[in-house]
């Protein structure tokens, strides 16, 4: 998938999240757990194949 720029997905990810975020930044002393599910579909494909 090409987004019209030469940045890698890792470089594009923070802007993607920031443009969809609302409200103040969370307290940096709080821990957050993110669960990556490579078996889930995204756009009809497993997320690891996108």
C-alpha positions in Angstrom: 0.0 0.0 0.0 1.5 3.4 -1.0 0.4 6.6 0.6 2.1 9.1 -1.7 5.2 9.6 0.4 8.5 7.9 0.9 8.2 7.5 4.7 8.1 4.0 6.1 4.9 2.7 8.0 6.9 3.2 11.2 7.5 6.8 10.4 3.9 7.4 9.3 2.3 5.8 12.4 2.7 8.6 14.9 1.0 11.1 12.5 -1.8 8.6 11.8 -2.5 8.3 15.5 -2.2 12.0 16.2 -4.7 13.0 13.6 -7.3 10.7 15.1 -6.6 11.5 18.7 -8.8 13.8 20.8 -8.3 15.4 24.2 -5.3 16.0 26.4 -2.3 13.7 26.4 -2.5 10.9 29.0 -0.6 11.0 32.2 2.9 9.8 31.4 3.2 8.0 34.7 0.3 5.6 33.8 1.1 2.3 32.0 -0.7 1.4 28.8 -0.9 -2.1 27.3 -1.4 -2.5 23.5 -2.4 -5.9 22.2 -1.3 -6.7 18.7 -3.5 -9.4 17.0 -1.8 -10.4 13.8 -4.6 -12.9 13.1 -7.3 -10.1 12.9 -8.4 -8.8 9.5 -7.8 -5.2 8.4 -9.1 -4.3 5.0 -9.8 -8.0 4.3 -6.2 -9.1 5.0 -4.5 -10.3 8.1 -2.8 -7.2 9.6 0.7 -8.7 9.2 0.1 -8.8 5.4 -1.0 -5.2 5.1 
